[in-house]
Amino acid sequence: MSQYQVGEWIQKRCRKCFHNESQIIKVDEKDLNKRTGTILWCQCPECGLNDHELTPEEV
């Protein structure tokens, strides 16, 4: 199970306005061959840009 929750704030720089925080709007677990990863769908509170980030599961 992922440690990330919808509505949580994370440190992620926006590609459009370079704001340092993003809010998680969706969390998807993905099974990638031998490992599991999490896709975090984030939104910048300043400009509203939606972006995603793939994070590996910590073992």
Secondary structure, 3 states (H helix, E strand, C coil): CCCCCCCCEEECCCCCCCCCEEEEEEEEEEEECCEEEEEEEEECCCCCCEEEEEEECCC
